[in-house]
Structures are given as C-alpha cells and as structure tokens.
Amino acid sequence: MTSRIAIQVIKTIKDMRRLRQILHGTIGFVPTMGYLHKGHLSLVKLAQEKNDHVIVSIFINPKQFGPKEDFQTYPRNTKRDLLLLKKANVGIVFLPNVDELYPSGYESYVHVEKVTKKLEGKSRPQHFIGVATVVTKLFNIIQPSHAYFGQKDAQQVIVIKKMVTDLNIPIDIIVGETLRESDGLAMSSRNIFLNDRERKQANIIYKSLRFAQQLFESGEDNTKKIKSKMKNLIHTTLGHVDYISISDPQTLKEVAKIDKMVLVNLVVRFGKTRLIDNIYLKKIK
Amino acid sequence: MTSRIAIQVIKTIKDMRRLRQILHGTIGFVPTMGYLHKGHLSLVKLAQEKNDHVIVSIFINPKQFGPKEDFQTYPRNTKRDLLLLKKANVGIVFLPNVDELYPSGYESYVHVEKVTKKLEGKSRPQHFIGVATVVTKLFNIIQPSHAYFGQKDAQQVIVIKKMVTDLNIPIDIIVGETLRESDGLAMSSRNIFLNDRERKQANIIYKSLRFAQQLFESGEDNTKKIKSKMKNLIHTTLGHVDYISISDPQTLKEVAKIDKMVLVNLVVRFGKTRLIDNIYLKKIK
C-alpha cells in the first residue's frame, strides 16, 4: 500500500490565493481543459520531478473557442479527471468556474500579434487571444515558478513562450513531448469523437509526418514537394487536410527550402473532428 | 544629520530580478516617467508609509505616445530625479532602457477594450494599450504587493484597476490624490512647457472644475449646461478645450443628468501643451 496525500479541489480564486500563500518553494503548474489522458499525466510527472508543489487546473476556456467551434461538445468528465490526478499523487487541483474568471463587464485581453496570425490563427482569429488571456489569468492566480505545456499544440507553445518573454512573466515554460498511442496517433481529448473507421485511419497523420522526415532525410528540401506528397498520402484515407505548414519555428513563416530546423504542422479533419500534430525536421549531422 | 540608506540604481531586468529575490515583506511600487514633482513624491510617501520596501521606476514608455505626440520632447532630467528620490529616502530606483523592454520582434500587448475607447482613448487610440502593456511588464519584473498611481490621470487609474481585476493581477492599486500648485493647477511634468502667460492662465482648468462643483451644489444636474458654462469660462483665456466629459466613474459613459457620483474630466491645450485634470462630483448628503 502506497501512502497518498489527500487531493485538495479548489473552486474559487479566493481559496486558491489563500492556499497559494502558504505554499513555499517551487510550484509546477499544469493548465488543462480536463478529459485527461496520458499526455497530461506525463506533464504532471515532469512537474512533480522538478517542483516542491504541483497544481493542476481544469478549465474549459470559452474564450479560446470560436462561435462555430466545439466548446459545448468538448468532452468533460471531472470525476474521472480527479480520480486520475489522485492516482498520480497530485495534491492540488484548481477548478474555477466560467462566471468567476469572466464576470459580466470583462474586457481585458492579451494579444500576441504576429505569430498568432499564422496556422491556427488564420482560421481561428480569436483563439490565441483566448489562450494568452486565460494563461495570463491562471498564472496570476497560481503564481507558479514553472508551467508545463504539451508539444502537440506547437503553435500554442510558441505563443505562450513569446508572451512570457515579451511581458517579462517570471515563470519558466517547460514543454513536454507529445505522447502517442501505439499506432502513432497523438493523444488528444478529441480522439474520443472518432468512430472506429476514423480512429483506425487517423494514424495517417503521424505517418505523413514521419514520411516528411524520410523525404527530408533522403535529400528532399523543397517544402512544396514534401507537402504535396504528404497530402497525397493523407488522401488515401477519409482524412481531409486543413493545412500542412513547414515553417520557421520562431516566426512560423513558411519556408520554401529547408536549410535550417523547421516545424512541420499538420491539421487533418476526420468527419467533424479536427486533429493536430507536428514534428521538427533538422539535419542530424 | 539624518541617516540615509544608499540609493541603488538598477538598469537591467536581470539585476532587478536578482535584487527582488532577496527582498522580503511588502513592496510598494511607484512607476513614473521621471521629471519628478511633488505629486510623484507624495506617492512615494504613501508607499513608504505602508511597505517594507519601495521601488520607483523611471521609464518614458514610447508605446504610450502616438506618432504625433511628445515622446521626443517629453522632459527628462534623471540626475535631478535621482537626487529627489535620494532625498526622499528611496532605496531602489529601476531605470530600464527601451531596447531591453521592447527588443526587436516585440509583439505582446494588453488591451482593455471598452473603457479605453472613451476620453483620452478617442484621440489617442494606442495610448492605453501602451500604458497597460508597460504596467504589466513592470509589475512582472518588480512583483510588488502595492502599486501607486496619481488621481490626476483618472482614466489611467480606471484602466489599470480594470486590468488588474480582469487579469487577476495579485497587486493592490493605491490612488494618491492630485497635488496642486498654490493657484490650483494640477502638478504635471508637462507644466514646464507653459510660457509665463500660459502658466498664469492655466489655473482656469481647476477653476472651471470647481465652478462645475458649485453649479452642481446649487442644484444644476444637467451636464450639457454645466459643460457649456465651463467652456465659456475657459474661453476667457488662451486655453483651448480638447474635451469636457461628465461620466460614470466605472464605465466612463457620458451622463446627461447627474443622479449619482460622476467624474468630470477635462483636457485643455495651452499652445502645444495638453493639460489634464478631473474632479468627482457627488451629493454630500
């Protein structure tokens, strides 16, 4: 029998601040939208290895969903999440409610201007304003020393790092690698929406990223050609390519020819489910 | 002979963070653009009365000046400022430079949306984005418990309080009352730009605010009439009215009839010098 500390579930900002005041040492913070999977738990583990205390938040942030997006249907199961976190030995979970974070008359937002206009920002103009704003709010409430984000949402990581640098936020941003199912599909709370056939085919996303890597390693540096071949591969399935991007990892500007490290970002829809993944390409020698 | 602690002048973010880490207890922060006057020093005094440490910053923030505004000519005298702060027993002065606060590629800004569209925001659309952004940055670098602002810039106070509330910034905002010259003119670094004749007439600004109060106290509640009479009074001088606003102190929406506390905001130009002042009107009984 292993001994476990009791889990504290904090639901108001006031209670969170009160608890925060008595915590000393380093605080690792893992912000999530719940419906936790092994990817989230790997971030929790990273946080536990490095910090005196770990705080996980569960908050589905309405401000980062567009009017036509899946805020209403985003999967929720707080009871299961709390059990998983308890099992993972997490001591503190912050579960704020929407009305307290965004009361009537709310009007302050954080804009990261250029890097948010690319990729996801093109089709989702408000998305990163919502992300940057809620992360700022949670940082101000939790006041962690370290905060943990998953590499799966590559652009989100880039936006948050840029915001933290630009606004001089005194927090270290740690990025955890993407966890994958045995067939390579990146773990995501949205995978639950795939039907059996879609789920079976969805590993084409990672396969096409690996294919890009093989092409690059065998000497192909023309990104147009790589994208075209990835697209052809994905279109052997039900998947619909939203975009394939091969870009500079800092600015997210598209590159025509790969002559330094690039980020390959890929969004594919299966039915109504929009799945995202990415890979870095760099010369090994 | 009174004993004085040595003044520490910190010029880089790194040095400021290093010093901040060894400060314990409450920190009172007074952000300024330099060219200090008694108004600033009254904020310093308020901060000293309440905090274990006081940090004053001097930084003329280019982002809050429009392209046609007076960033280049804004008065500067750091040597004199440091002498005044030393005399006021301030231990720590933060003097960052523009290139470190806004390096090449800078792209993150804080927007407070509605309340910044009124009054000053109408003619200066970028002004409060610049203010909110630099205050956020300085707050993140200094990490004070209390921050001090002057009531003279009433809308600035409202914007910063709204930002602090909305973004859950863990800092108490304290507002110091407007200090005035013996003739009533609000103290301001920009008063130096007035020539003798303008300076003599500039007390019309406060006189007109007091006049509004008298009108209100003798039963006038129609803001159109009050504004008109204020304007007539000001136009007996060289002063040019930029705007007179009588508004709700939270939303800054104009009110037609005064039936609760209102904020009277006034901007008058004398030559090229733009002067601002304000007064609250409320029923005494």
Contacts between the chains, C-beta under 8 A, distances in Angstrom:
chain1	res1	chain2	res2	distance
A	13	B	168	6.4
A	17	B	170	7.1
A	106	B	166	5.7
A	107	B	112	5.8
A	107	B	113	4.2
A	107	B	114	4.9
A	107	B	115	6.9
A	107	B	162	6.7
A	107	B	166	6.4
A	108	B	110	6.7
A	108	B	111	7.0
A	108	B	112	4.9
A	108	B	113	7.4
A	108	B	132	7.7
A	108	B	162	6.5
A	108	B	163	5.0
A	108	B	166	3.5
A	108	B	167	5.3
A	109	B	110	7.5
A	109	B	111	5.0
A	109	B	113	6.9
A	110	B	108	6.7
A	110	B	109	7.6
A	110	B	110	5.7
A	110	B	111	7.7
A	110	B	167	7.7
A	111	B	108	7.0
A	111	B	109	5.1
A	111	B	110	7.7
A	111	B	111	5.9
A	112	B	107	5.8
A	112	B	108	4.9
A	113	B	107	4.2
A	113	B	108	7.3
A	113	B	109	6.9
A	114	B	107	4.9
A	115	B	107	6.9
A	132	B	108	7.6
A	133	B	167	7.6
A	136	B	167	5.6
A	137	B	166	8.0
A	137	B	167	5.6
A	137	B	168	4.9
A	140	B	167	5.9
A	140	B	168	4.3
A	140	B	169	5.2
A	140	B	170	6.0
A	141	B	168	5.0
A	141	B	170	7.8
A	143	B	170	6.7
A	162	B	107	6.7
A	162	B	108	6.5
A	163	B	108	5.0
A	166	B	106	5.7
A	166	B	107	6.4
A	166	B	108	3.5
A	166	B	137	8.0
A	167	B	108	5.3
A	167	B	110	7.7
A	167	B	133	7.6
A	167	B	136	5.6
A	167	B	137	5.7
A	167	B	140	5.9
A	168	B	13	6.4
A	168	B	137	4.9
A	168	B	140	4.3
A	168	B	141	5.0
A	169	B	140	5.2
A	170	B	17	7.1
A	170	B	140	6.0
A	170	B	141	7.8
A	170	B	143	6.7
